[in-house]
Protein backbone atom coordinates (compact mmCIF):
# COMPACT_ATOMS: atom_id res chain seq x y z
CA UNK A 1 0.00 0.00 0.00
CA UNK A 2 1.40 3.35 -1.04
CA UNK A 3 1.64 6.01 1.57
CA UNK A 4 0.76 9.55 0.75
CA UNK A 5 3.53 12.06 1.35
CA UNK A 6 2.62 15.29 3.13
CA UNK A 7 2.55 18.39 0.93
CA UNK A 8 5.91 19.99 0.35
CA UNK A 9 6.27 23.52 1.60
CA UNK A 10 8.53 26.09 0.04
CA UNK A 11 10.13 27.57 3.14
CA UNK A 12 12.31 30.10 1.32
CA UNK A 13 9.49 31.12 -0.98
CA UNK A 14 7.04 31.56 1.90
CA UNK A 15 9.64 33.60 3.79
CA UNK A 16 10.15 35.90 0.79
CA UNK A 17 6.40 36.30 0.25
CA UNK A 18 5.93 37.02 3.95
CA UNK A 19 8.80 39.53 4.10
CA UNK A 20 7.56 41.24 0.94
CA UNK A 21 4.01 41.45 2.30
CA UNK A 22 5.25 42.93 5.59
CA UNK A 23 7.25 45.58 3.69
CA UNK A 24 4.20 46.52 1.61
CA UNK A 25 1.95 46.69 4.68
CA UNK A 26 4.48 48.88 6.51
CA UNK A 27 4.66 51.15 3.48
CA UNK A 28 0.87 51.43 3.31
CA UNK A 29 0.23 52.12 6.98
CA UNK A 30 3.34 53.62 8.53
CA UNK A 31 6.23 54.76 6.34
CA UNK A 32 6.73 58.02 4.46
CA UNK A 33 6.66 57.68 0.67
CA UNK A 34 8.20 61.08 -0.08
CA UNK A 35 10.32 63.49 1.89
CA UNK A 36 11.76 66.84 0.95
CA UNK A 37 14.47 67.10 3.59
CA UNK A 38 14.82 69.08 6.77
CA UNK A 39 15.81 72.37 5.14
CA UNK A 40 12.79 72.63 2.87
CA UNK A 41 9.86 74.72 3.97
CA UNK A 42 7.34 73.15 1.60
CA UNK A 43 5.36 69.95 2.07
CA UNK A 44 6.27 67.59 4.91
CA UNK A 45 6.84 63.89 4.45
CA UNK A 46 4.06 62.20 2.50
CA UNK A 47 2.51 58.88 3.50
CA UNK A 48 0.20 56.53 1.61
CA UNK A 49 -2.73 58.08 3.51
CA UNK A 50 -1.62 61.61 2.54
CA UNK A 51 -1.43 60.60 -1.10
CA UNK A 52 -4.86 58.99 -0.90
CA UNK A 53 -6.36 62.11 0.69
CA UNK A 54 -4.78 64.51 -1.81
CA UNK A 55 -5.58 62.57 -4.98
CA UNK A 56 -9.14 63.90 -5.02
CA UNK A 57 -7.82 67.45 -5.42
CA UNK A 58 -6.55 66.64 -8.88
CA UNK A 59 -8.80 65.82 -11.79
CA UNK A 60 -7.66 63.33 -14.40
CA UNK A 61 -5.70 61.02 -12.11
CA UNK A 62 -8.19 58.16 -12.41
CA UNK A 63 -5.67 55.31 -12.20
CA UNK A 64 -4.01 56.90 -9.17
CA UNK A 65 -7.40 57.40 -7.50
CA UNK A 66 -8.35 53.75 -8.07
CA UNK A 67 -4.95 52.59 -6.83
CA UNK A 68 -5.06 54.59 -3.61
CA UNK A 69 -8.75 53.88 -2.96
CA UNK A 70 -8.80 50.08 -3.21
CA UNK A 71 -6.51 48.54 -5.84
CA UNK A 72 -3.39 48.72 -3.67
CA UNK A 73 -5.02 46.51 -1.03
CA UNK A 74 -6.41 44.08 -3.61
CA UNK A 75 -2.95 43.69 -5.15
CA UNK A 76 -1.48 43.03 -1.72
CA UNK A 77 -4.10 40.35 -1.02
CA UNK A 78 -3.47 38.77 -4.43
CA UNK A 79 0.29 38.47 -3.95
CA UNK A 80 -0.17 36.96 -0.49
CA UNK A 81 -2.73 34.36 -1.62
CA UNK A 82 -0.95 33.49 -4.86
CA UNK A 83 2.48 33.45 -3.20
CA UNK A 84 1.24 31.09 -0.50
CA UNK A 85 -0.46 28.83 -3.06
CA UNK A 86 2.74 28.76 -5.11
CA UNK A 87 4.67 27.47 -2.11
CA UNK A 88 2.47 24.52 -1.20
CA UNK A 89 2.46 21.37 -3.31
CA UNK A 90 -1.09 21.26 -4.70
CA UNK A 91 -2.79 20.90 -8.09
CA UNK A 92 -2.54 24.63 -8.82
CA UNK A 93 1.05 25.18 -7.66
CA UNK A 94 2.44 25.78 -11.14
CA UNK A 95 -0.36 28.18 -12.10
CA UNK A 96 -0.06 30.00 -8.76
CA UNK A 97 3.69 30.33 -9.31
CA UNK A 98 3.15 32.11 -12.63
CA UNK A 99 0.24 34.23 -11.39
CA UNK A 100 2.10 35.10 -8.17
CA UNK A 101 5.08 36.32 -10.16
CA UNK A 102 2.84 38.36 -12.47
CA UNK A 103 0.95 39.82 -9.48
CA UNK A 104 4.20 40.81 -7.72
CA UNK A 105 5.72 42.46 -10.78
CA UNK A 106 2.32 43.95 -11.62
CA UNK A 107 1.99 45.37 -8.11
CA UNK A 108 5.27 47.23 -8.48
CA UNK A 109 4.40 48.39 -12.00
CA UNK A 110 0.89 49.56 -11.07
CA UNK A 111 2.28 51.42 -8.05
CA UNK A 112 4.83 53.19 -10.26
CA UNK A 113 2.19 53.98 -12.90
CA UNK A 114 -0.22 55.44 -10.32
CA UNK A 115 2.56 57.65 -8.96
CA UNK A 116 3.60 58.63 -12.49
CA UNK A 117 0.04 59.69 -13.25
CA UNK A 118 -0.14 61.55 -9.94
CA UNK A 119 3.11 63.43 -10.77
CA UNK A 120 1.83 64.27 -14.27
CA UNK A 121 -1.42 65.68 -12.91
CA UNK A 122 0.49 67.71 -10.32
CA UNK A 123 2.71 69.10 -13.10
CA UNK A 124 -0.36 70.06 -15.12
CA UNK A 125 -1.58 71.96 -12.05
CA UNK A 126 1.67 73.95 -11.90
CA UNK A 127 4.06 71.83 -9.85
CA UNK A 128 7.50 70.97 -11.13
CA UNK A 129 7.60 67.96 -13.47
CA UNK A 130 9.52 65.09 -11.90
CA UNK A 131 10.00 61.35 -11.92
CA UNK A 132 7.87 59.41 -9.37
CA UNK A 133 11.09 58.28 -7.68
CA UNK A 134 12.27 61.87 -7.12
CA UNK A 135 12.39 62.54 -3.35
CA UNK A 136 11.28 58.95 -2.72
CA UNK A 137 11.55 57.87 0.89
CA UNK A 138 11.54 54.52 2.68
CA UNK A 139 7.85 53.81 2.14
CA UNK A 140 8.00 53.94 -1.64
CA UNK A 141 11.20 51.90 -1.73
CA UNK A 142 9.65 49.32 0.63
CA UNK A 143 6.50 48.91 -1.46
CA UNK A 144 8.49 48.39 -4.67
CA UNK A 145 10.94 46.01 -2.97
CA UNK A 146 8.09 44.22 -1.20
CA UNK A 147 6.27 43.47 -4.44
CA UNK A 148 9.54 42.29 -6.02
CA UNK A 149 10.15 39.94 -3.09
CA UNK A 150 6.64 38.48 -3.36
CA UNK A 151 7.21 37.84 -7.07
CA UNK A 152 10.50 36.07 -6.37
CA UNK A 153 8.93 34.16 -3.46
CA UNK A 154 6.22 32.82 -5.73
CA UNK A 155 8.75 31.60 -8.28
CA UNK A 156 11.06 29.76 -5.87
CA UNK A 157 8.31 27.55 -4.43
CA UNK A 158 8.58 23.75 -4.47
CA UNK A 159 8.14 21.83 -7.66
CA UNK A 160 4.88 19.95 -7.89
CA UNK A 161 5.23 16.23 -7.15
CA UNK A 162 3.49 13.79 -9.41
ABEGO torsion letter per residue (X at the ends): XBBBBBBBBBAAAAAAAAAAAAAAAAAAAABBABBAEAABABBBBBBAAAAAAAAAABBGBAAAAAAAAAAAAAAAAAAAAAAAAAABBBAAAAAAAAAAAAAAAAAAAAAAAAAAAAAAAAAAAGBBBBBAABGBBAAAAAAAAAAAAAAAAAAABBBBBX
